[in-house]
Amino acid sequence: MIGVQYAACGVLDARILLTSTAMGLLVTNILYSHSVLDRQADARMDKTTLALLLDKRGPSFSPRRCSTSCLLS
């Protein structure tokens, strides 16, 4: 959003920066939540995802931990 606004108007606006940051954090939260939900299947397929790298105990699913991380983000 920042790049499009700068290309179109030639200036940077703090409101666009704030909106872009909020939107980016929301998308990051959605992507991370989905990687946590798919972590068992990813482990079976030998995919390396952020959820598997952060999980030190191996590919086990904990709905409580997933919902807690989703609520905190």
Protein Blocks (a to p, Z undefined) as FASTA:
>chain_A
ZZmmmmmnopacfklmmmmmmmmmmmmmmmmmmmmmmmmmmmmnopacfklmmmmnbpcd
dfklmmmmmmmZZ
